[in-house]
Amino acid sequence: MEEIKEVKKEENKGSMLFDFASVIMTGIVAIAVVFTFFFRTATVSGRSMQPTLNHADMLMVTAFDKKHEAGDIVVVTQPNAFNEPIIKRIIAVGGQTVDIDFEQGIVYIDGKAEHGDYTLAAPTYERENFEGPITVPEGFLFVMGDNRNDSTDSRSDAVGLIDERYIYGTVVGRLSPPGSWDVV
């Protein structure tokens, strides 16, 4: 009788261990599926998006958002002078006109001053190669970094207008540093 109890105890331990391993493996597979098909990650390189994003911030990105809007932060894989993806904010979409008053540091979209908390960080004094006004063609985006005077973006021939087909994804939040999810 004692031997039967010991065998059942061992079977229960083995069953519990198997159940635990099964739960862990299911969790790993579920996370892999989510990050493969639904979300991606990207890491910020440089200072062009400060103060909103900092160098080495890890971001969660979704590729499901195919309707890009002004104000969205996107990861761009379009070939550029840096030979790496860049992270910028959409300023204007196809059909909108962009002009910049470099003396006042104000960006105008369709004749109206750009608005948003990110515009308070730095007036736009750096000209790059921009000669405006420019109307963004359909299927393209005009992007800029939040750190306007230390950002190579659509104002520059090194980046230019962004073909929407090269959008890797739209940033939905910040994974690291911990506790700083919001990227508005």
Backbone as ProteinMPNN parsed JSONL, in Angstrom:
{"seq_chain_A": "MEEIKEVKKEENKGSMLFDFASVIMTGIVAIAVVFTFFFRTATVSGRSMQPTLNHADMLMVTAFDKKHEAGDIVVVTQPNAFNEPIIKRIIAVGGQTVDIDFEQGIVYIDGKAEHGDYTLAAPTYERENFEGPITVPEGFLFVMGDNRNDSTDSRSDAVGLIDERYIYGTVVGRLSPPGSWDVV", "coords_chain_A": {"N_chain_A": [[0.813, -1.191, 0.0], [1.932, 1.246, 0.788], [3.828, 1.566, -1.237], [2.213, 2.002, -3.462], [1.068, 4.473, -2.824], [3.387, 6.063, -2.902], [4.112, 5.821, -5.604], [1.882, 7.058, -6.811], [2.245, 9.614, -5.762], [4.637, 10.372, -6.977], [3.775, 10.299, -9.642], [1.926, 12.383, -9.569], [3.649, 14.554, -9.039], [5.175, 14.502, -11.383], [3.146, 14.986, -13.242], [2.309, 17.531, -12.449], [4.655, 18.974, -12.944], [4.836, 18.633, -15.708], [2.449, 19.971, -16.455], [3.064, 22.565, -15.595], [5.315, 23.165, -17.218], [4.032, 23.019, -19.673], [2.233, 25.179, -19.529], [4.076, 27.326, -19.381], [5.418, 27.041, -21.881], [3.248, 27.425, -23.633], [2.668, 30.088, -23.056], [5.041, 31.335, -23.949], [4.949, 30.733, -26.692], [2.562, 32.082, -27.346], [3.286, 34.758, -26.831], [5.33, 35.01, -28.727], [3.843, 34.73, -31.111], [2.149, 36.988, -30.95], [4.06, 39.099, -31.038], [5.168, 38.581, -33.493], [3.133, 38.714, -35.436], [1.341, 40.784, -34.735], [2.428, 42.938, -33.199], [5.469, 44.834, -33.153], [8.878, 45.587, -32.322], [10.964, 48.452, -31.804], [13.948, 50.369, -31.577], [15.018, 53.473, -30.369], [17.347, 55.552, -31.939], [19.575, 57.991, -31.425], [19.054, 61.632, -31.043], [16.927, 62.963, -32.218], [14.201, 62.873, -31.666], [13.817, 63.89, -29.16], [12.177, 65.946, -26.736], [10.391, 63.875, -26.477], [11.001, 61.155, -27.093], [13.837, 59.247, -26.155], [17.324, 58.474, -26.739], [17.905, 55.034, -27.156], [15.461, 54.224, -26.098], [13.017, 51.672, -26.005], [10.494, 50.742, -28.189], [7.016, 49.902, -28.718], [5.46, 48.835, -31.601], [2.883, 48.987, -34.039], [1.823, 47.416, -36.998], [-0.611, 47.37, -38.106], [-2.055, 49.684, -38.349], [-2.945, 51.307, -40.935], [-3.828, 53.729, -41.771], [-2.439, 56.664, -41.776], [-1.857, 59.472, -39.735], [-1.426, 63.001, -39.162], [0.716, 63.81, -36.528], [1.093, 61.245, -35.567], [3.638, 58.987, -34.47], [6.066, 57.351, -36.304], [7.857, 54.451, -37.543], [10.24, 54.378, -39.968], [11.328, 52.715, -42.846], [12.327, 53.418, -45.245], [14.847, 53.725, -47.722], [17.664, 55.692, -46.852], [20.074, 58.299, -46.109], [21.294, 57.368, -43.805], [21.189, 54.648, -43.794], [19.594, 53.057, -42.151], [16.637, 52.289, -40.188], [14.43, 55.023, -39.354], [12.952, 57.075, -36.815], [10.236, 59.102, -36.656], [7.939, 61.925, -36.479], [4.764, 62.246, -37.997], [4.006, 64.981, -39.928], [2.57, 65.996, -42.042], [0.198, 64.659, -44.383], [-0.557, 63.031, -47.561], [-1.704, 65.384, -49.93], [-1.804, 67.561, -48.236], [-0.414, 70.817, -47.513], [2.767, 71.994, -46.707], [4.518, 74.51, -45.03], [7.182, 76.507, -43.804], [8.004, 78.956, -41.488], [10.93, 80.135, -40.931], [12.071, 82.229, -39.537], [10.283, 82.832, -37.47], [10.048, 80.308, -36.491], [7.933, 78.542, -36.952], [5.84, 75.934, -38.075], [3.669, 75.487, -40.742], [0.652, 73.951, -41.657], [-1.373, 73.49, -44.31], [-1.788, 76.247, -44.222], [-2.291, 76.762, -41.536], [-0.961, 77.149, -38.269], [1.055, 74.591, -36.991], [0.059, 72.412, -34.381], [0.261, 71.031, -31.065], [1.608, 69.314, -28.238], [4.232, 68.529, -28.679], [5.275, 70.459, -30.367], [6.068, 72.499, -28.792], [8.514, 71.936, -27.774], [10.733, 72.659, -29.389], [11.221, 75.39, -31.437], [11.146, 75.694, -35.034], [13.931, 76.341, -36.5], [16.003, 75.444, -38.041], [16.897, 75.043, -41.355], [17.724, 73.067, -43.244], [17.422, 71.471, -46.38], [15.057, 72.536, -47.167], [12.666, 74.041, -49.208], [9.952, 75.827, -49.322], [6.496, 76.77, -49.957], [5.408, 73.29, -49.867], [3.469, 70.837, -51.41], [2.346, 67.807, -50.283], [2.529, 64.819, -52.04], [-0.092, 62.418, -52.828], [-0.034, 59.342, -51.052], [2.347, 59.746, -49.847], [4.329, 61.009, -47.067], [5.117, 63.755, -44.912], [7.616, 64.078, -42.662], [8.959, 64.883, -39.41], [11.447, 65.29, -36.835], [10.904, 65.633, -33.28], [12.768, 67.15, -31.984], [13.47, 69.625, -33.42], [15.651, 71.166, -34.405], [17.769, 69.507, -34.454], [17.485, 67.352, -36.169], [17.41, 65.217, -38.883], [15.291, 65.093, -41.462], [12.2, 65.157, -43.336], [12.68, 67.669, -44.342], [15.131, 67.593, -45.402], [17.253, 66.596, -48.114], [18.481, 64.2, -47.636], [16.651, 62.536, -46.469], [13.949, 63.234, -47.223], [10.577, 63.203, -48.653], [8.35, 60.699, -47.403], [7.559, 57.577, -48.624], [4.566, 55.936, -48.171], [4.539, 53.168, -48.247], [6.841, 52.377, -47.048], [6.535, 52.487, -44.342], [7.195, 51.028, -41.403], [5.79, 50.728, -39.098], [3.418, 52.108, -36.689], [4.063, 53.872, -33.757], [2.96, 52.738, -30.654], [3.475, 52.708, -27.977], [5.889, 52.922, -25.252], [8.229, 50.545, -24.32], [10.535, 50.397, -22.782], [12.381, 52.924, -21.083], [11.07, 51.292, -18.119], [7.744, 52.097, -16.98], [7.18, 54.315, -18.496], [5.259, 54.478, -20.605], [3.622, 56.2, -22.274], [3.761, 58.057, -25.294], [3.027, 60.463, -26.42]], "CA_chain_A": [[0.0, 0.0, 0.0], [2.85, 2.373, 0.848], [4.449, 1.693, -2.545], [1.207, 2.569, -4.363], [0.987, 5.897, -2.481], [4.621, 6.686, -3.383], [4.024, 5.874, -7.066], [0.905, 8.094, -7.145], [2.858, 10.89, -5.41], [5.598, 10.642, -8.045], [2.998, 10.604, -10.84], [1.374, 13.735, -9.376], [4.755, 15.506, -9.217], [5.483, 14.524, -12.815], [2.02, 15.618, -13.925], [2.361, 18.961, -12.124], [5.8, 19.523, -13.663], [4.437, 18.685, -17.107], [1.456, 21.044, -16.582], [3.779, 23.837, -15.452], [6.097, 23.358, -18.445], [3.073, 23.256, -20.752], [1.756, 26.558, -19.391], [5.191, 28.207, -19.747], [5.618, 26.949, -23.329], [2.099, 28.062, -24.277], [2.87, 31.527, -22.896], [6.131, 31.755, -24.84], [4.431, 30.673, -28.067], [1.576, 33.16, -27.501], [4.035, 36.019, -26.929], [6.0, 35.008, -30.035], [2.827, 34.98, -32.146], [1.719, 38.386, -30.839], [5.104, 39.993, -31.521], [5.465, 38.297, -34.9], [2.057, 39.071, -36.339], [0.54, 41.924, -34.326], [3.26, 44.044, -32.737], [6.904, 44.739, -33.388], [9.608, 46.514, -31.469], [11.975, 49.296, -32.443], [14.75, 51.085, -30.596], [15.363, 54.832, -30.786], [18.77, 55.816, -32.099], [19.841, 59.416, -31.599], [18.354, 62.647, -30.252], [16.023, 63.75, -33.052], [12.824, 62.868, -31.15], [13.766, 64.431, -27.794], [12.139, 65.264, -25.454], [9.366, 62.83, -26.462], [11.696, 59.868, -27.047], [15.265, 59.382, -25.904], [18.199, 57.453, -27.299], [17.826, 53.692, -26.582], [14.109, 53.835, -25.695], [12.462, 50.571, -26.791], [9.116, 51.082, -28.517], [6.112, 48.909, -29.289], [4.995, 49.365, -32.88], [1.896, 48.158, -34.718], [1.794, 47.579, -38.451], [-1.999, 47.268, -38.545], [-2.607, 51.014, -38.554], [-2.573, 51.709, -42.296], [-4.259, 55.113, -41.983], [-1.489, 57.505, -41.065], [-2.379, 60.805, -39.442], [-0.496, 63.965, -38.602], [0.889, 63.647, -35.092], [1.538, 59.877, -35.272], [5.069, 58.7, -34.546], [6.212, 56.157, -37.13], [9.179, 53.926, -37.85], [10.366, 54.437, -41.427], [12.408, 51.879, -43.371], [12.686, 53.91, -46.586], [16.286, 53.97, -47.839], [18.06, 57.064, -46.545], [21.519, 58.502, -45.971], [21.791, 56.702, -42.602], [21.115, 53.202, -44.025], [18.922, 52.409, -41.023], [15.298, 52.85, -39.947], [14.372, 56.258, -38.575], [11.706, 57.267, -36.081], [9.852, 60.512, -36.812], [6.527, 62.256, -36.316], [4.113, 62.685, -39.229], [3.598, 66.389, -39.88], [1.539, 66.177, -43.068], [-0.091, 63.501, -45.225], [-0.816, 63.368, -48.95], [-2.707, 66.408, -50.197], [-1.612, 68.721, -47.368], [0.681, 71.703, -47.877], [3.658, 72.34, -45.591], [5.383, 75.674, -45.177], [7.863, 76.785, -42.54], [8.523, 80.298, -41.258], [12.14, 79.868, -40.159], [12.352, 83.357, -38.648], [9.419, 82.661, -36.301], [10.166, 78.931, -36.03], [6.593, 77.953, -36.972], [5.488, 75.075, -39.2], [2.27, 75.67, -41.15], [0.028, 72.883, -42.428], [-2.541, 74.066, -44.979], [-1.939, 77.64, -43.8], [-2.524, 76.876, -40.092], [0.199, 76.786, -37.458], [1.032, 73.241, -36.43], [-0.191, 72.444, -32.943], [0.542, 69.795, -30.332], [2.605, 69.526, -27.185], [5.572, 68.3, -29.213], [5.767, 71.662, -31.053], [6.586, 73.416, -27.787], [9.87, 71.538, -27.418], [11.746, 73.409, -30.136], [10.792, 76.056, -32.675], [11.835, 75.151, -36.206], [14.815, 77.333, -37.096], [16.926, 74.773, -38.954], [16.328, 75.021, -42.693], [18.121, 71.898, -44.045], [17.29, 71.788, -47.804], [13.643, 72.796, -47.399], [12.199, 75.22, -49.946], [8.503, 75.639, -49.309], [5.657, 75.664, -49.492], [5.405, 72.055, -50.627], [2.267, 70.016, -51.253], [2.741, 66.4, -50.177], [1.764, 63.989, -52.977], [-0.835, 61.289, -52.262], [0.803, 58.166, -50.838], [3.595, 60.155, -49.207], [4.217, 61.697, -45.779], [6.161, 64.705, -44.532], [7.92, 63.761, -41.267], [10.003, 65.656, -38.734], [11.738, 64.915, -35.458], [10.427, 66.616, -32.309], [13.924, 68.001, -31.706], [13.458, 70.182, -34.778], [16.918, 71.747, -34.854], [18.775, 68.45, -34.449], [16.799, 66.231, -36.799], [17.433, 65.111, -40.342], [13.941, 64.594, -41.729], [11.689, 65.476, -44.676], [13.232, 68.948, -44.807], [16.453, 67.324, -45.959], [17.359, 65.686, -49.249], [18.983, 62.921, -47.128], [15.483, 61.734, -46.095], [12.887, 63.599, -48.157], [9.22, 62.734, -48.38], [8.332, 59.272, -47.096], [6.575, 56.749, -49.316], [3.827, 55.215, -47.132], [4.851, 51.735, -48.306], [8.028, 52.139, -46.227], [6.235, 52.638, -42.916], [7.328, 49.757, -40.68], [4.69, 50.696, -38.149], [3.095, 53.282, -35.892], [4.423, 53.665, -32.359], [1.803, 52.733, -29.747], [3.92, 52.902, -26.603], [7.307, 52.722, -24.945], [8.447, 49.389, -23.464], [11.569, 50.756, -21.813], [12.486, 52.491, -19.702], [9.792, 50.921, -17.497], [6.941, 53.148, -16.376], [7.075, 55.507, -19.353], [4.542, 53.984, -21.775], [3.04, 57.237, -23.118], [4.673, 58.685, -26.25], [2.301, 61.535, -27.107]], "C_chain_A": [[0.863, 1.264, 0.0], [3.477, 2.622, -0.526], [3.479, 2.326, -3.546], [1.07, 4.066, -4.107], [2.208, 6.651, -3.01], [4.587, 6.84, -4.907], [3.053, 6.969, -7.486], [1.464, 9.483, -6.848], [3.84, 11.314, -6.504], [4.877, 11.002, -9.348], [2.41, 12.003, -10.753], [2.444, 14.803, -9.564], [5.101, 15.644, -10.702], [4.391, 15.222, -13.604], [2.025, 17.125, -13.683], [3.496, 19.639, -12.877], [5.478, 19.657, -15.15], [3.435, 19.815, -17.343], [2.13, 22.411, -16.518], [4.575, 24.149, -16.722], [5.188, 23.67, -19.624], [2.546, 24.686, -20.719], [2.843, 27.548, -19.811], [5.399, 28.202, -21.266], [4.47, 27.615, -24.093], [2.229, 29.575, -24.2], [3.939, 32.06, -23.835], [5.66, 31.77, -26.292], [3.438, 31.812, -28.31], [2.274, 34.512, -27.643], [4.735, 36.114, -28.281], [5.024, 35.319, -31.16], [2.399, 36.449, -32.128], [2.786, 39.312, -31.417], [5.512, 39.714, -32.961], [4.395, 38.863, -35.819], [1.308, 40.355, -35.981], [1.368, 43.142, -33.933], [4.713, 43.763, -33.055], [7.582, 45.663, -32.387], [10.594, 47.303, -32.314], [12.699, 50.04, -31.339], [15.162, 52.432, -31.17], [16.88, 54.96, -30.856], [18.951, 57.313, -32.344], [18.923, 60.308, -30.789], [17.256, 63.371, -31.018], [14.586, 63.795, -32.544], [12.728, 63.354, -29.704], [12.906, 65.677, -27.763], [11.123, 64.118, -25.398], [9.988, 61.45, -26.3], [13.187, 60.13, -26.88], [16.035, 58.238, -26.544], [18.067, 56.166, -26.48], [16.459, 53.336, -26.001], [13.656, 52.686, -26.591], [10.969, 50.822, -26.957], [8.328, 49.876, -28.987], [5.456, 49.567, -30.5], [3.944, 48.422, -33.446], [1.918, 48.463, -36.21], [0.374, 47.537, -38.986], [-2.62, 48.619, -38.855], [-2.149, 51.532, -39.91], [-3.003, 53.136, -42.623], [-3.375, 56.008, -41.129], [-2.051, 58.914, -40.916], [-1.277, 61.698, -38.914], [-0.476, 63.804, -37.093], [1.335, 62.248, -34.703], [3.062, 59.811, -35.339], [5.213, 57.373, -35.27], [7.673, 55.74, -37.249], [9.232, 53.771, -39.364], [11.557, 53.594, -41.871], [12.827, 52.295, -44.778], [14.196, 54.137, -46.638], [16.598, 55.447, -47.632], [19.57, 57.126, -46.372], [22.106, 57.761, -44.775], [21.854, 55.182, -42.758], [20.566, 52.454, -42.817], [17.53, 53.009, -40.868], [15.389, 54.129, -39.125], [13.001, 56.363, -37.918], [11.395, 58.749, -36.092], [8.356, 60.674, -36.583], [5.967, 62.716, -37.659], [3.616, 64.109, -39.024], [2.467, 66.638, -40.872], [1.413, 64.908, -43.897], [-0.379, 63.985, -46.644], [-1.954, 64.362, -49.118], [-2.555, 67.651, -49.327], [-0.388, 69.522, -47.808], [1.453, 72.11, -46.628], [4.456, 73.581, -45.962], [5.986, 75.96, -43.811], [8.364, 78.213, -42.54], [9.732, 80.134, -40.343], [12.51, 81.026, -39.234], [11.552, 83.238, -37.359], [9.522, 81.252, -35.712], [8.853, 78.175, -36.04], [6.392, 77.14, -38.249], [4.002, 75.275, -39.47], [1.82, 74.483, -41.992], [-1.265, 73.456, -42.985], [-2.843, 75.47, -44.458], [-2.173, 77.844, -42.314], [-1.283, 76.429, -39.334], [0.01, 75.39, -36.884], [0.82, 73.344, -34.923], [0.057, 71.059, -32.343], [1.624, 70.07, -29.318], [4.027, 69.394, -27.709], [6.131, 69.54, -29.926], [6.356, 72.665, -30.069], [8.044, 73.137, -27.456], [10.919, 72.391, -28.116], [11.123, 74.073, -31.353], [11.645, 75.54, -33.837], [12.647, 76.245, -36.885], [15.741, 76.727, -38.136], [16.263, 74.55, -40.31], [16.567, 73.706, -43.429], [18.043, 72.295, -45.519], [15.877, 72.218, -48.163], [13.423, 74.112, -48.135], [10.699, 75.059, -50.085], [7.781, 76.823, -49.886], [5.737, 74.465, -50.435], [4.098, 71.308, -50.348], [2.697, 68.558, -51.319], [1.886, 65.58, -51.151], [1.016, 62.868, -52.247], [0.092, 60.088, -52.15], [2.133, 58.485, -50.181], [3.293, 60.892, -47.91], [5.371, 62.67, -45.626], [6.386, 64.471, -43.043], [9.014, 64.673, -40.726], [10.249, 65.055, -37.355], [11.207, 65.994, -34.524], [11.538, 67.593, -31.913], [14.289, 68.674, -33.033], [14.811, 70.685, -35.288], [18.077, 70.761, -34.769], [18.154, 67.183, -35.035], [16.961, 66.312, -38.308], [16.142, 64.394, -40.71], [13.493, 65.019, -43.119], [12.145, 66.83, -45.192], [14.538, 68.745, -45.554], [16.375, 66.379, -47.157], [17.848, 64.303, -48.806], [17.842, 61.983, -46.732], [14.348, 61.986, -47.076], [11.513, 63.141, -47.728], [9.247, 61.213, -48.23], [7.199, 58.587, -47.856], [5.892, 55.893, -48.248], [4.119, 53.711, -47.129], [6.053, 51.379, -47.436], [7.783, 52.38, -44.738], [6.246, 51.253, -42.282], [6.195, 49.607, -39.676], [4.527, 52.006, -37.42], [3.388, 52.964, -34.432], [3.168, 53.758, -31.499], [2.216, 52.941, -28.299], [5.394, 52.607, -26.448], [7.434, 51.553, -23.961], [9.518, 49.648, -22.41], [12.036, 52.177, -22.108], [11.111, 52.207, -19.104], [9.076, 52.125, -16.886], [6.775, 54.388, -17.229], [6.407, 55.134, -20.682], [4.141, 55.084, -22.75], [4.088, 57.909, -24.007], [4.027, 59.851, -26.999], [3.173, 62.741, -27.325]], "O_chain_A": [[0.562, 2.231, -0.7], [3.636, 3.774, -0.932], [3.9, 3.113, -4.394], [0.967, 4.849, -5.051], [2.071, 7.766, -3.514], [4.99, 7.876, -5.435], [3.345, 7.733, -8.406], [1.196, 10.429, -7.588], [3.867, 12.477, -6.906], [5.309, 11.898, -10.073], [2.392, 12.732, -11.744], [2.186, 15.84, -10.176], [5.293, 16.749, -11.209], [4.681, 15.971, -14.537], [1.774, 17.906, -14.601], [3.33, 20.745, -13.392], [5.805, 20.666, -15.775], [3.555, 20.544, -18.327], [1.803, 23.308, -17.296], [4.516, 25.265, -17.238], [5.531, 24.489, -20.477], [2.427, 25.331, -21.761], [2.557, 28.51, -20.525], [5.543, 29.266, -21.868], [4.703, 28.295, -25.092], [1.935, 30.273, -25.17], [3.766, 33.114, -24.447], [5.941, 32.714, -27.031], [3.47, 32.44, -29.368], [1.89, 35.322, -28.488], [4.735, 37.173, -28.91], [5.346, 36.089, -32.065], [2.299, 37.078, -33.181], [2.468, 40.21, -32.197], [6.153, 40.56, -33.585], [4.711, 39.429, -36.865], [0.692, 40.959, -36.859], [1.03, 44.265, -34.307], [5.129, 42.614, -33.205], [6.918, 46.43, -31.689], [11.0, 46.873, -33.394], [12.125, 50.311, -30.284], [15.601, 52.522, -32.316], [17.599, 54.532, -29.953], [18.516, 57.831, -33.373], [18.13, 59.843, -29.97], [16.697, 64.332, -30.491], [13.823, 64.671, -32.951], [11.669, 63.242, -29.086], [12.922, 66.424, -28.741], [11.008, 63.456, -24.366], [9.548, 60.663, -25.462], [13.723, 61.109, -27.399], [15.48, 57.182, -26.848], [18.113, 56.205, -25.251], [16.303, 52.244, -25.455], [13.881, 52.717, -27.801], [10.264, 51.084, -25.983], [8.88, 48.947, -29.576], [4.968, 50.694, -30.432], [4.084, 47.202, -33.352], [2.02, 49.618, -36.623], [0.167, 47.655, -40.194], [-3.624, 48.683, -39.564], [-1.079, 52.13, -40.018], [-2.588, 53.691, -43.64], [-3.546, 56.095, -39.913], [-2.64, 59.47, -41.844], [-0.318, 61.23, -38.3], [-1.523, 63.676, -36.457], [1.898, 62.063, -33.624], [3.692, 60.485, -36.154], [4.57, 56.387, -34.909], [8.591, 56.544, -37.083], [8.379, 53.117, -39.964], [12.66, 53.736, -41.342], [13.601, 51.592, -45.427], [14.768, 54.685, -45.695], [15.912, 56.327, -48.151], [20.256, 56.11, -46.48], [23.317, 57.543, -44.735], [22.494, 54.501, -41.957], [21.018, 51.354, -42.499], [17.267, 54.109, -41.356], [16.296, 54.301, -38.311], [12.019, 55.809, -38.409], [12.181, 59.562, -35.605], [7.611, 59.697, -36.505], [6.611, 63.482, -38.377], [2.898, 64.4, -38.068], [1.531, 67.386, -40.59], [2.383, 64.176, -44.092], [-0.44, 65.187, -46.902], [-3.026, 64.208, -48.532], [-3.122, 68.695, -49.648], [0.547, 68.98, -48.397], [0.868, 72.518, -45.624], [4.997, 73.685, -47.063], [5.369, 75.684, -42.782], [9.058, 78.641, -43.463], [9.583, 80.01, -39.127], [13.2, 80.813, -38.238], [12.072, 83.509, -36.277], [9.13, 81.028, -34.567], [8.659, 77.264, -35.235], [6.723, 77.585, -39.348], [3.18, 75.239, -38.553], [2.512, 74.064, -42.919], [-2.149, 73.86, -42.23], [-4.003, 75.837, -44.274], [-2.25, 78.987, -41.862], [-0.634, 75.452, -39.707], [-1.052, 75.054, -36.36], [1.338, 74.252, -34.273], [0.057, 70.052, -33.051], [2.46, 70.952, -29.51], [4.93, 70.079, -27.23], [7.347, 69.657, -30.075], [7.069, 73.584, -30.473], [8.737, 74.001, -26.919], [11.896, 72.802, -27.489], [10.558, 73.393, -32.21], [12.738, 75.013, -33.628], [12.138, 76.981, -37.73], [16.216, 77.434, -39.025], [15.196, 73.942, -40.396], [15.693, 73.264, -44.175], [18.548, 73.356, -45.885], [15.528, 72.262, -49.343], [13.932, 75.158, -47.732], [10.228, 74.245, -50.879], [8.421, 77.802, -50.272], [6.077, 74.589, -51.612], [3.68, 71.169, -49.199], [3.33, 68.127, -52.283], [0.658, 65.637, -51.096], [1.438, 62.424, -51.179], [0.907, 59.839, -53.039], [2.958, 57.594, -49.979], [2.171, 61.34, -47.676], [6.465, 62.441, -46.142], [5.466, 64.642, -42.243], [9.868, 65.165, -41.464], [9.379, 64.398, -36.783], [11.072, 67.149, -34.929], [11.262, 68.736, -31.55], [15.284, 68.33, -33.672], [15.076, 70.628, -36.488], [19.231, 71.132, -34.986], [18.279, 66.093, -34.476], [16.686, 67.34, -38.927], [15.921, 63.246, -40.326], [14.332, 65.223, -43.997], [12.004, 67.107, -46.383], [14.995, 69.64, -46.265], [15.535, 65.479, -47.202], [17.649, 63.327, -49.53], [18.037, 60.77, -46.665], [13.841, 61.05, -47.695], [11.307, 62.741, -46.583], [10.062, 60.531, -48.85], [6.035, 58.971, -47.742], [6.571, 55.194, -47.496], [3.957, 53.055, -46.1], [6.263, 50.208, -47.12], [8.734, 52.466, -43.961], [5.404, 50.41, -42.593], [5.704, 48.504, -39.434], [5.37, 52.898, -37.51], [3.002, 51.908, -33.932], [2.407, 54.722, -31.593], [1.385, 53.315, -27.472], [6.058, 52.118, -27.363], [6.819, 51.567, -22.895], [9.415, 49.171, -21.28], [12.08, 52.585, -23.268], [10.111, 52.794, -19.517], [9.703, 53.04, -16.352], [6.283, 55.409, -16.749], [6.93, 55.441, -21.753], [4.309, 54.91, -23.957], [5.163, 58.283, -23.539], [4.451, 60.182, -28.107], [2.719, 63.736, -27.891]]}, "name": "protein", "num_of_chains": 1, "seq": "MEEIKEVKKEENKGSMLFDFASVIMTGIVAIAVVFTFFFRTATVSGRSMQPTLNHADMLMVTAFDKKHEAGDIVVVTQPNAFNEPIIKRIIAVGGQTVDIDFEQGIVYIDGKAEHGDYTLAAPTYERENFEGPITVPEGFLFVMGDNRNDSTDSRSDAVGLIDERYIYGTVVGRLSPPGSWDVV"}
